[in-house]
Amino acid sequence: MSLAFTMLETYKAAKLSREKTAVLQQMRLNMLVSYARANSPYYRHLYKDIGERFTLADLPVTDKPGLMSEFDNVLTDRNITMRRIDEFTAVPDNVGRMIDGRYLIFKTSGSTGNPAVVLYDKHCIDVSSAVAAFRTFARKQDFKAFMKNGKRTAGVFADHGFYLACGMSRYLSLKMPHKKSKITVDVNLPESEIVKALNDFRPAMLSGYPSNLALLADAKGLDIHPDVIITGGELLTDDIKQKLAGKFGCYVQTHYSCTESGEIACECSEGHLHINSDWVIVEPVDSEGRPVGFGVQSDKVLITNLANYIQPFIRYELTDRITVHDERCRCGKSSYWLEIEGRTDDILSFDNGVRIAPMSLYKILEEVREIRRFQLVYKDAHALELRIISDEREKAFEKARHDLLSFFLEKGINDTDIVLSEHRPQADKVSGKFKHILKE
């Protein structure tokens, strides 16, 4: 299937009724399940008692620990193994390159404490490109301004490692080296270097994590005038949205995505996140995995990525809490839309005036392979406590402590210490919400 055909399919699907979209979903689900059964030992075993005629609810739920522990058997290409992926990703220059010339490799941010390795085949990449092309912009006027001003796009993310934003950006730059309309600025660079890079580039679109962009809005000397700001990876709060809009004088929007499923929902002109139901199935469920109705907040969500055939994610559990709405949206789109209760981890402040956004700390801690789950607790500017779940606690802690203190030292923070907590990572006892970076 060509990119042009996928583009056309995605464009036409946006105009389908809910009923026709449901038919398209079922057809694509049948195709995906059939392919997974035939080519993945994991799914062949998982679906051994599932007949040829099935409903979505008949299929067992999957989750990250289960799929990662059976990684080699989940993949539908028997030539790809975790051992080969580890060898491939050990070479930094392979970011954005395809293993065997067929699959892009991404690693998740580990926001739930358990990073995942995710492969995209060409079809999955094409679908991502098609959704981005037709559904990125909430408002037509922002798209027109973006096109008029040269489509210059700057992303402020971690510019290293096999993360989705970094990997996809480098893939596109390697594929089209003559195009200079997109850059990624490393969020961990000194503030003055980030400011210079953005000022020199003059982006028409600025993207990044909300907490990082909120810090950037206070940066001295920053003089850019983007036509639109698109955030992701964390909850875009009303306060941050207003701050960014006030600073940069443009519309600020967000989207809902994850590496395993790609773009789950895109924002419309009414500020609603419309589900990309042609390529992803979204099931809001309670703590016991039972479906919840429209207008009811879920305890978690099951997603099915209808585009990924190399590594099927079928009824895959995410810990996000969402509310799906069936009310018709005034923007004219027929698709269901959702609200998400996203991550709201704390920004840390230190005596030298430096403030550090939580995503920078995620990136450090999730690289410590011995850690299965973490929570960094800020006691004060001089004392932090690291709560971890690991089979090698002392080894994991020493590596994490070293990497965190090295990062702090680069930021001019040299009077802070980190201790290993006797407690496990834990949610707030009142709200039930979990923060990975927490101020006590």
N, C-alpha and C positions, 0 to 999 in steps of 0.2 A: 504494500500500500504506500503510495507516494505522499510526500508532504503536501502537495497541491490538493490531492484528494481528501486528506485529513482536514486541511484548511476549509475546503468546501463543505464537508460534513459538519464541522463544528459551527461554521457560519449559519448553515440552514437549521441546525438543531436548536439554536437560540429562539427560533420563531415557532417551534412546535408547541402544541397544547400539552397540558400535564398528562393527558391520557396517552397521547402519541409518544411522549417522552418515556412513559412507563413501559410501553411496548418495546421501544428501542433499548431501554435498560435491560429488560428481560432477555432480549435477543443477544445482547453483548455478554450478559452474565452466563447464558447457556454456552456461548462460544468459549469463554474464559474457563469455565469449569471443565468443559470437555477437553480443552487443551491441557489444563493442569493435571487432570486424571491420566492422560495419555503420556505425559512427559515428566511429571514430578513424582518421585517415589513417596514423598511425604503426603501429597494430596491423594495419591492413589490409595494409600492406606487409610487416610482420614475419611475418605468418601466411600469406603468399601461397602457400607451398608446403605448408601444413598442411591435410590433408583434413578433411572433416566429422566423421569418426570418428577421435578422437585420444585419447592418454593424456596425463596431466600432463607426463610426461618428454619428450613430443614438442614441447612448447612451448619456445621459446628463453628463456634467462635475460635479465632486464632489470636495470639498476642505476641508481643516482642520477644519475651524470654523463650517461648516455644519455638518460634520461627528461627531465632538466632541459634538456639542449641541444635537445631536440625538443618542448619544452613545449607550444607551441600545437597541434602536430599530434597530441599524445597525448590532449588533452582531447576529449571526445565532444560538447561543446557548442561549435559553431564561432563563437559570438558572444563567447566569453571568450578573451582573449589575455594574454600576459605584460605587454604595454604597458598594458592596462587594469588589470591587477592592480597594477602598480607605481603607477599613478595612484591607485587605490583605497586601497592600503596606505600611501600617503604622508600620509594623513589619520589621525592617531591616534584620532580619535573613531569611526573605522570598525571598530575592534577589536570583534569579537563581532557585527558587522552582516553581512548577506548581500549580496554583489554581485549585482545584478539581482534581489534578493529571493529568490535560489535557492541560493546556495552560500556556505558559510563558508570563509574563507581562513586557513590556518595556515602558519607557518614553523617549520622544525625548529631544534633547538638547535645544529646543526652539530657534533655530538659526534664525527663522523668528519672534520671539517674542511671538509665540503661541505654547507652548509645547503640544504634543499629547500623548495619552495613546494607546499603540499598543499591541495586543495579537498575539502570534504565536501558531498555533496548531502543532501537531506532523508532519504533512506533510510539513508545512512551515519550520519547524526546519530541517527536512531531506533534503529539497531542498537547504537550506543554507549550510548544511554540504557537500552536493554533489558538489555544485559550488565551495566551498572553497577547496575541495579535488582536483578538476581537473583544476581549472582556477586561482588559487591564484598567481602562479609564472609566471612572464613574460618570464623568460629564464630557459631553462632546466638545465644549469650548476649550477644555484643558487639552484634549487630544489635538485639536486644530492648532493651538498655540505651541504645543510640543513639536508638531511636525514643522511648523513655520520656523521655529528656532533651532532647527538642525538635529532634532532627536537626540541631543546630547544627554546621556544618562549616567549619573554617578551613583554608585552604591557604596555606602559606608558599612562595610562588613569586615569579618576576619578574612584577610587576603592571603590565606595560606590554608593548607589542609584540604581534605576532600569533602567540604561542606557544599550543600546544594548551590547556594548563591555564588560562591567562589568557583566551584567546579564548572557550573553551567556557563558562567561568564568567560572562563578561560577556554572552554570548548568552542564557544562562538568566536572568540578572538583568533583561535588557531584555525578555525574553519574559514574565517573571512578576515585574514590579516590586514587587508587594505582598508577595512573600516575602522575609523578612529572615533566613533560616536559613543563609545561606552567605556567607562573605567570603573574599577573597584579600588576604593581607598581603604587601606587597612585601618580598622577602628582602633587598633592598639598602637598606632604611631603617636608621637608627641602631638599635642593639639596644634602647635604652630605649623607642623608639616601637613596635617589634615587641612587646615585653613588654606595654606598655600596651594595645595593640590586642587581644592575646590575653586578657589578664586581664579586660578589659571585656566581651569577647564570650563567654568561658567555653565553648569548643568541646566538643562531645561527640565529635567526630572531628577529629583533627589530621593533616594530610597535608603532605608536602614531600619534598625530596631528603634522603637519609640524612645526608650530610655537613653540610648546613645545620641539620638537626634536632639533630645531635650537638653542634654549637656552641651551639644554643639551649638545650640541656639544662644548660649551665653559666651561663646568663644570670642575673644578680642580679634578684630580685624577681618572677620568673615563678611564678605561683601558679594553675595550671590543672590540671584533673583529667579529661582526656578518657577516654572509654570504650574507645577504640581509636586506634591510630596506624597510618596506611597510608602507606608510603613508595613512591617510584618514581623513575625516571630514572637511578639509579645502583645499584650492588650494595649490598644491605643485608647488611653483614658481621655475624658473630656478636657481635663486640665492640660495634658500634653498637646492635644489637638489644637486648643486655643492658643497655647504658647507658640507652637510652630507656625500657625496661621498668622499670628501677630508679628512674629519675627520676620517671616519671609514673604508675607503678603500674598499667599496663594492658597489654593484649596488643598486640604490635607485629607487623605483617605487611607484605607487599610484593606487587607484581604485575609482570608483564612486558608492556610495551607500547611502541609507537612511533607517531608521528604518521601514518605511511604505512599502518599496518595496524590501528590502534586497539588494543584489549585482546587481546593474543596469549594470555596465560595468567593465570589468577586462582588465588590461594592457597586451599587447603582447610584443614580442621581438623588435618590431619597435617603441615602445613607444605609440602605439595607444590604446585607450580604446574601446574594442569590446563589443557591447551590448549583454547581455545574453538573446537573443530574444526568447529562448525556454521557459523562465519563467517570462519574463517581456516585456510588450509592451511600447515603448517609442514614444511619439508624440510631436515633437517640434512645438510650436505654437507662433503666434504673440500676441500683447497685447489684441487683440479682440478675441483670441481663434481660429484664423484661421490657418490651417497648413502652415508651411514654407517649402521650398524645401531643397534639399541636398545642403550643402555648405553655407546655410544662417543661421545666428545666430538668435535664437529664443528669445522671451521676457520671456517665461516661458516654462514649459514642463508638459505634462500629462503622468502619468505612470499608468499602470494596472498590479498589482501583480497577476500572474496566479496561485500562490501556496497557497495563504492565503484564507481559506474557513471560518474561524471563524469570521474574520473581513474584509470583501472584500474591497479592494481599487481599484476601477474601474474608469479609466479616472480621476485620482486624481491629482490635480494641485500642482506643485512645482514651486517655484519662481526662480529656476536655469535658467541660460541662456546657451543654448548648441547649438552646430553646429553638425549635423549628416552628415557623408560622405558616399557616395556609391562607392568611388574608391576602387578597389581591393587592399588589403594590401599584402605587400611582405612577411609577416609572413606565408601566406598560408591559414589563416582563411577566410571563406566566409562571415562571419557576417558583418553587418554595424558597423562603429565605430564612435566615437564622441569626440568632444572637449568640455570642460566645463569651463565657467567663474565662478570660485569658490569664496568663501569668502576670502577676503584679509584684515581682520581687523588688527588694529595696535597693536604692542607690546608696553607696557607702561614701562617707565624707571623712577626710583626714585633716590633721592639724596644719599641713602646708597649703590647705585650700583645694587640694585635688579631690575630685569626686569620681568615683568609678561605677560605671553601669554594670548591672548584673550579668549581661551577656558576655562581657570580657572574662568574667570569672568562671562562667559555665565552660568556656572554651578550654581553659586551663585544666579544670578538674575532670572534665570528661575524657581528657587524653590519658589519664592515669588508669590504665586498663584493669588494675587490681580492684578498683572501686566499682561496686555495683550500684550504689546509691549514695548521695551526699547531701549535706546541708551545712552551709557556712554561716555561722552565727556571729554577728558583730556585737561585741559587748560594749566597746568604746573605741576611740581612734587608735588605741594602743594594744588592744587585746581582741583576738578572734578565736573562735572555737570551731573545730571541724568535726562534724558528726558523719560517720561513714558506715556503710555495710560492706564488708570485704572478708574474704577468706584469709587474707594476709594483711591484717589491720596495721601492724607496725610498719611494714614495708610500704604499704599504700600511703600511709600518713606521711612518712618521711619524704617520699617523692612529691606528694602534693604540697607539703609545707615548703620544700625547696623551690618548687616551681612558682608558688604563690609569692614567696618572699622575694624571689628574683624579679618577678613582675612588679611588685610594689617598689623595689629598689629603682627600677627603671623610671618609675613615676616620681622619684624623689621621696618616697616614704621609707624611712629607715629605722623608725622607732616603734614598729608594730610587731607583735609576736603572735604565733598561732599554736594552740594546744589541741591535743586529741581529746575529744569528749568521750565520756563513758556512756553517753546517751546515743540512741539511734536517731536517725532523721525522723521528725514527727510533724504532723499537721497541727494547726492551731486547735486547741481544745474546745474553743467556743464556735468558731466559724467552720471548722473542718477543712479550711483551705491550707494547702501546702506551699511553702516558700523555700526555694533552694538557697537564696541569699536573704538572710533574715536579720533585721535589727531588733535586739531585745530591749 
